[in-house]
Amino acid sequence: MIIEVAEGIIEQYRQSRNLNLTGLYYVQAPEDATLPYGVFSFVTITKAEFMGDADANIKEFEIQVNMYSDSDDGGAEISALADDFTEYFNWK
């Protein structure tokens, strides 16, 4: 089930028009990823929930998003990317 949620987040990102990331990846970016990009993972899910145990119900989980940029602007680009991402996904 968790893979389907990750795929849904990535698909939602692909449909976005205002996110200036070159890519959004689950767990790990490919070696040839172009900056700026984001990587997300689920950090508060048990192994049973993650593996899709028939009795497991995911009621709540936390997503960690890391964004990477090579811009030497004191963090302005990363800050703007994080704000856009949060606003787009309504994760406030």
N, CA, C and O of each residue as an XYZ file, in Angstrom:
368
protein
N       0.811     -1.195      0.000
C       0.000      0.000      0.000
C       0.860      1.267      0.000
O       0.501      2.255     -0.641
N       1.967      1.249      0.698
C       2.771      2.450      0.815
C       3.374      2.855     -0.533
O       3.541      4.044     -0.807
N       3.695      1.889     -1.354
C       4.223      2.197     -2.688
C       3.174      2.954     -3.505
O       3.508      3.880     -4.244
N       1.915      2.562     -3.372
C       0.846      3.252     -4.091
C       0.720      4.698     -3.623
O       0.472      5.594     -4.430
N       0.892      4.928     -2.316
C       0.846      6.295     -1.796
C       2.016      7.100     -2.372
O       1.833      8.238     -2.803
N       3.209      6.515     -2.380
C       4.384      7.187     -2.942
C       4.167      7.501     -4.418
O       4.484      8.601     -4.870
N       3.638      6.561     -5.159
C       3.368      6.792     -6.580
C       2.342      7.905     -6.765
O       2.447      8.693     -7.705
N       1.357      7.976     -5.883
C       0.349      9.040     -5.945
C       0.961     10.411     -5.706
O       0.603     11.378     -6.379
N       1.880     10.500     -4.753
C       2.560     11.769     -4.482
C       3.390     12.189     -5.694
O       3.374     13.355     -6.089
N       4.108     11.246     -6.275
C       4.920     11.558     -7.456
C       4.033     11.968     -8.628
O       4.363     12.907     -9.352
N       2.925     11.284     -8.820
C       2.009     11.642     -9.912
C       1.432     13.040     -9.684
O       1.314     13.821    -10.628
N       1.078     13.356     -8.459
C       0.572     14.690     -8.151
C       1.631     15.743     -8.467
O       1.319     16.801     -9.014
N       2.879     15.449     -8.122
C       3.981     16.360     -8.454
C       4.080     16.543     -9.967
O       4.229     17.669    -10.441
N       4.000     15.468    -10.720
C       4.127     15.548    -12.186
C       3.033     16.409    -12.808
O       3.242     17.025    -13.853
N       1.874     16.450    -12.168
C       0.764     17.254    -12.681
C       0.874     18.728    -12.295
O       0.143     19.573    -12.812
N       1.795     19.019    -11.382
C       1.944     20.398    -10.920
C       2.572     21.253    -12.011
O       3.322     20.764    -12.856
N       2.254     22.511    -11.972
C       2.824     23.443    -12.947
C       3.753     24.460    -12.278
O       4.557     25.097    -12.959
N       3.653     24.618    -10.969
C       4.365     25.690    -10.284
C       5.521     25.221     -9.411
O       6.137     26.035     -8.723
N       5.827     23.943     -9.423
C       6.943     23.459     -8.628
C       8.195     23.456     -9.488
O       8.226     22.826    -10.545
N       9.206     24.145     -9.047
C      10.418     24.310     -9.845
C      11.471     23.254     -9.562
O      12.664     23.511     -9.720
N      11.049     22.080     -9.151
C      11.967     20.957     -8.977
C      12.123     20.238    -10.309
O      11.174     20.161    -11.090
N      13.298     19.720    -10.568
C      13.484     18.946    -11.802
C      12.975     17.519    -11.639
O      12.753     16.815    -12.624
N      12.791     17.095    -10.387
C      12.276     15.760    -10.123
C      11.928     15.594     -8.662
O      12.448     16.299     -7.797
N      11.038     14.650     -8.397
C      10.677     14.264     -7.037
C      10.763     12.751     -6.987
O      10.142     12.062     -7.796
N      11.532     12.232     -6.038
C      11.825     10.805     -5.992
C      11.479     10.223     -4.631
O      11.532     10.909     -3.610
N      11.127      8.961     -4.637
C      10.827      8.245     -3.397
C      12.090      7.544     -2.915
O      12.652      6.725     -3.642
N      12.534      7.841     -1.738
C      13.661      7.263     -1.003
C      15.024      7.679     -1.560
O      15.883      8.099     -0.785
N      15.251      7.580     -2.855
C      16.581      7.887     -3.391
C      16.465      8.422     -4.811
O      15.710      7.895     -5.628
N      17.215      9.462     -5.086
C      17.263     10.021     -6.443
C      18.259      9.226     -7.275
O      19.216      8.670     -6.736
N      18.039      9.171     -8.586
C      19.033      8.508     -9.439
C      20.330      9.318     -9.459
O      20.323     10.516     -9.177
N      21.422      8.670     -9.786
C      22.728      9.341     -9.811
C      22.765     10.521    -10.771
O      23.508     11.477    -10.552
N      21.969     10.458    -11.831
C      21.993     11.524    -12.828
C      20.914     12.586    -12.615
O      20.614     13.350    -13.533
N      20.328     12.644    -11.418
C      19.299     13.645    -11.129
C      19.888     15.046    -11.261
O      21.013     15.307    -10.835
N      19.117     15.926    -11.851
C      19.538     17.308    -12.059
C      18.982     18.185    -10.944
O      17.808     18.083    -10.588
N      19.821     19.032    -10.406
C      19.392     19.948     -9.346
C      18.513     21.053     -9.902
O      18.692     21.439    -11.057
N      17.586     21.570     -9.142
C      17.153     21.164     -7.810
C      16.135     20.025     -7.891
O      15.322     19.969     -8.814
N      16.192     19.134     -6.928
C      15.246     18.032     -6.872
C      14.892     17.713     -5.428
O      15.538     18.194     -4.498
N      13.862     16.899     -5.253
C      13.425     16.508     -3.920
C      13.389     14.999     -3.781
O      13.187     14.276     -4.755
N      13.587     14.536     -2.560
C      13.514     13.116     -2.218
C      12.638     13.008     -0.977
O      12.844     13.736     -0.006
N      11.662     12.103     -1.003
C      10.805     11.953      0.166
C      10.776     10.513      0.630
O      11.055      9.582     -0.126
N      10.429     10.358      1.903
C      10.272      9.026      2.489
C       9.262      9.115      3.620
O       8.954     10.198      4.120
N       8.760      7.967      4.008
C       7.816      7.876      5.110
C       8.610      7.506      6.350
O       9.378      6.544      6.323
N       8.443      8.245      7.429
C       9.312      8.044      8.586
C       8.616      7.498      9.824
O       9.300      7.166     10.792
N       7.317      7.391      9.843
C       6.631      6.915     11.051
C       5.678      5.766     10.757
O       4.554      5.744     11.257
N       6.118      4.826      9.959
C       5.284      3.675      9.612
C       5.980      2.412     10.089
O       7.191      2.262      9.925
N       5.214      1.510     10.677
C       5.804      0.260     11.148
C       6.087     -0.668      9.969
O       5.554     -0.478      8.876
N       6.919     -1.661     10.200
C       7.258     -2.620      9.147
C       6.007     -3.327      8.638
O       5.859     -3.518      7.431
N       5.110     -3.717      9.532
C       3.877     -4.400      9.114
C       3.035     -3.500      8.217
O       2.498     -3.955      7.207
N       2.919     -2.228      8.581
C       2.158     -1.300      7.754
C       2.835     -1.128      6.395
O       2.172     -1.125      5.357
N       4.151     -0.987      6.414
C       4.911     -0.791      5.186
C       4.791     -1.988      4.253
O       4.662     -1.828      3.040
N       4.835     -3.191      4.824
C       4.791     -4.415      4.028
C       3.382     -4.741      3.549
O       3.209     -5.619      2.704
N       2.378     -4.052      4.072
C       1.023     -4.280      3.598
C       0.340     -5.465      4.232
O      -0.486     -6.114      3.589
N       0.662     -5.771      5.487
C      -0.001     -6.833      6.226
C      -1.522     -6.650      6.110
O      -2.026     -5.530      6.202
N      -2.230     -7.735      5.911
C      -3.679     -7.667      5.711
C      -4.393     -7.006      6.884
O      -5.445     -6.395      6.698
N      -3.838     -7.120      8.086
C      -4.472     -6.536      9.262
C      -3.972     -5.135      9.580
O      -4.452     -4.514     10.529
N      -3.034     -4.633      8.818
C      -2.448     -3.324      9.106
C      -3.308     -2.212      8.509
O      -3.693     -2.262      7.340
N      -3.587     -1.247      9.306
C      -4.295     -0.057      8.847
C      -3.422      1.146      9.137
O      -3.092      1.421     10.290
N      -3.052      1.855      8.100
C      -2.253      3.060      8.296
C      -3.219      4.188      8.604
O      -4.013      4.597      7.757
N      -3.140      4.681      9.821
C      -4.036      5.753     10.243
C      -3.371      7.109     10.107
O      -4.034      8.115      9.857
N      -2.073      7.130     10.271
C      -1.334      8.382     10.241
C       0.122      8.072      9.927
O       0.664      7.066     10.384
N       0.742      8.930      9.158
C       2.163      8.764      8.894
C       2.781     10.116      8.632
O       2.090     11.087      8.324
N       4.070     10.164      8.759
C       4.822     11.394      8.563
C       5.705     11.231      7.333
O       6.312     10.182      7.118
N       5.762     12.280      6.537
C       6.596     12.275      5.334
C       7.743     13.257      5.538
O       7.542     14.394      5.966
N       8.929     12.801      5.229
C      10.110     13.671      5.264
C      10.485     13.984      3.823
O      10.611     13.083      2.993
N      10.660     15.253      3.536
C      11.059     15.688      2.199
C      12.391     16.424      2.303
O      12.518     17.392      3.052
N      13.364     15.962      1.557
C      14.659     16.640      1.461
C      14.765     17.252      0.077
O      14.467     16.600     -0.924
N      15.186     18.494      0.021
C      15.360     19.168     -1.259
C      16.830     19.528     -1.429
O      17.506     19.916     -0.476
N      17.304     19.391     -2.649
C      18.714     19.609     -2.953
C      18.852     20.642     -4.057
O      18.113     20.622     -5.041
N      19.813     21.548     -3.880
C      20.056     22.604     -4.843
C      21.542     22.947     -4.825
O      22.208     22.761     -3.807
N      22.053     23.435     -5.919
C      23.448     23.871     -5.947
C      23.553     25.387     -5.939
O      24.642     25.934     -6.116
N      22.452     26.057     -5.738
C      22.436     27.509     -5.768
C      23.199     28.091     -4.579
O      23.022     27.651     -3.442
N      24.030     29.062     -4.846
C      24.823     29.722     -3.810
C      24.180     31.063     -3.467
O      24.784     32.121     -3.641
N      22.947     30.997     -2.979
C      22.188     32.221     -2.715
C      21.778     32.358     -1.250
O      20.845     33.094     -0.927
N      22.466     31.658     -0.383
C      22.157     31.748      1.030
C      20.908     31.000      1.447
O      20.385     31.231      2.537
N      20.425     30.116      0.607
C      19.250     29.314      0.944
C      17.938     29.834      0.394
O      16.885     29.263      0.675
N      17.978     30.902     -0.382
C      16.738     31.488     -0.904
C      16.003     30.520     -1.832
O      14.780     30.400     -1.759
N      16.750     29.824     -2.711
C      16.100     28.900     -3.639
C      15.446     27.740     -2.886
O      14.301     27.387     -3.168
N      16.164     27.149     -1.933
C      15.611     26.035     -1.159
C      14.384     26.488     -0.388
O      13.385     25.772     -0.331
N      14.452     27.656      0.196
C      13.320     28.188      0.950
C      12.095     28.366      0.051
O      10.980     28.008      0.430
N      12.315     28.923     -1.144
C      11.216     29.111     -2.094
C      10.657     27.767     -2.553
O       9.441     27.608     -2.666
N      11.537     26.798     -2.819
C      11.082     25.469     -3.231
C      10.247     24.822     -2.129
O       9.194     24.245     -2.401
N      10.717     24.917     -0.891
C       9.984     24.328      0.231
C       8.623     25.000      0.397
O       7.625     24.318      0.629
N       8.570     26.322      0.282
C       7.297     27.038      0.391
C       6.333     26.615     -0.719
O       5.158     26.359     -0.453
N       6.818     26.540     -1.958
C       5.980     26.132     -3.087
C       5.464     24.710     -2.899
O       4.290     24.432     -3.145
N       6.342     23.814     -2.463
C       5.984     22.419     -2.253
C       4.913     22.298     -1.171
O       3.914     21.600     -1.351
N       5.126     22.976     -0.059
C       4.170     22.942      1.050
C       2.828     23.506      0.628
O       1.786     22.936      0.950
N       2.841     24.614     -0.084
C       1.595     25.227     -0.532
C       0.862     24.324     -1.535
O      -0.352     24.140     -1.446
N       1.610     23.769     -2.482
C       0.995     22.927     -3.510
C       0.313     21.708     -2.905
O      -0.815     21.370     -3.265
N       1.008     21.055     -1.985
C       0.444     19.847     -1.375
C      -0.412     20.163     -0.168
O      -0.978     19.256      0.443
N      -0.517     21.439      0.189
C      -1.333     21.882      1.319
C      -0.897     21.189      2.598
O      -1.733     20.757      3.392
N       0.414     21.081      2.800
C       0.978     20.409      3.962
C       1.447     21.422      4.984
O       2.645     21.559      5.233
N       0.519     22.118      5.563
C       0.883     23.154      6.543
C       0.550     22.688      7.925
O       0.779     23.413      8.893
